[in-house]
Amino acid sequence: MMIDTHSHLYLEEFDADRVEVVERAKEAGIKHLVLPNVDKETISALFATKQQFPDYCSLAMGLHPTSVGKGFKEDLLCIEKTFSEENFIAIGEIGLDLYWDKTFLKEQIAVFEQQLQWAVDLHLPVIIHNREATNEIFASLRKFSGKVNGVFHCFSGDEYEAKKMLDFGFKLGINGIVTFKKSALPQVLKKLKLSDLLLETDMPYLAPVPHRGKRNESAFMQQTALKLSEIFETNVSEIKRVTTENAITLFRLSIF
Ligand SMILES: [Zn+2]
């Protein structure tokens, strides 16, 4: 069995066939999903999906860096209000994204650090989105050193970055990128331990080969697990066992 530690099942891409997507995930041995929020617009869909599959999904709440703009203070209030309405297993997804737009870098950092503080206050791990902002994220994490842990979701960095993230007490979320033909990630992962890694999809994005370019779904995570079994030269059941244990420990899942 596996846990998809990063799924956006609640987005409209799945409105037409959400039940079938979950059925296929269950058939593929996916035991549980972690659903990280994006912004205030996605909260109601997130909650509705949790209601539809209460035992199959756990929620993370946060404001995504690409949604940070002029109205960020009000957006943070909206997010904070939900803490009394639902149970969350993590703060996420949060982080910095300097790939799409650098206009609001200052605001992105303020929002990221506010949410890191929430993680400290609520004793929750964080799910970090990092796009071309590794050093800036490290600078923020240094201010919370020893107080937060979590996962760098969608990890695709080099060995040096990986080691630093692990030193901060984080796991690395591995998705379909590792199956891409030109990915340097397999060589990086060879230098790491399986106990450092979580499996994820980031569905609907980043479908693994041979589904690359199509809508991603949890059932495809099998391809990512198979690729890891090649990289670590072990059988796929060992990959599933260790990464599932890692997810249960990090998110303190009490579902099994
Ligand atoms: Zn995501």
Residues whose N, C-alpha, C, O or C-beta is under 5 A from the ligand:
A	BS01	ZN	none
